[in-house]
Amino acid sequence: MRYDGVTVGKIVLPQWGEGRIVSTMAKTAAKIVVITGVTRGLGRAMAEEFARIGHTVIGCGRTEKAVAELRSSLPKEHDFTALDVADDPAVKA
């Protein structure tokens, strides 16, 4: 997965030469990862990478449409909901 020209989960170090990639994601036991803003940008990239390496992802995004699209792109063991974390009454509900 790429985000703004950088491969998520790996770092490209230019001083080591063109195209050299160093892995930064350690092998760990599967965990549950909670991400807000999971439907776009960095949140989406993190959700996809954590799912790819075997973690269960739980998260929220602001629109049901974006959440539904994310649900359809990842396996069923992950759980997402539409929720704007800036809306205090909705978060408390």
PyMOL commands that set and color helices and strands:
alter all, ss='L'
color gray80, all
select helices_A, chain A and resi 14-16+41-52+64-73+88-92
alter helices_A, ss='H'
color red, helices_A
select strands_A, chain A and resi 2-3+6-7+10-12+21-23+32-36+56-61+79-82
alter strands_A, ss='S'
color yellow, strands_A
deselect
rebuild
show_as cartoon
